[in-house]
């Protein structure tokens, strides 16, 4: 055999647990190789030490069980004299107080978020007046006015009906028509 067997094979061989063809090949190699013979001897000594350490000491299980029972009784009796009586419960539990506090907080926050809108007195707004002038159509509401200006030419035609007024202007130079319609509501 040109190469050495693995440490695992040598350890199994030392314990007598290697079998078959592998055991035969390892045994033949170890017979001719002083290094593998030395490793086999070391594994054999180590195995004997492990077996000697694994032997359990003789125990008296009955005395061990009696000692455990006594310790358990002693522990239970010691626990009874140290435990405090349960605290008296108040009128409300902590959970109930936390729930009530949370509900109160939600109500306060909800009140501030959803405050009712203040009532504003309805003041009479001035009515809009639609009128035409020489320069265009204007809507006058109180002190404010909006005017659509048309060039001052004889080609502007005004029309009025109900709450609407219109102006039509034809530019004589370009022929373009401009129509303005104003509606008041």
Secondary structure, 3 states (H helix, E strand, C coil): CCCCCCHHHHHHHHCCCCCHHHHHHHHHHHHHCHHHHHHHHHHHHHHHHHHHHHCCCCCCHHHHHHHHHHHHHHHHHHHHHHCCCCCCCCCCCHHHHHHHHHHHHHHHHHHHHCCCCCCCCCCCCCCEEEEECCCEEEEEECCEEEEEECCCCCCCEEEEECCEEEEEEECCCCCCEEEEEEECC
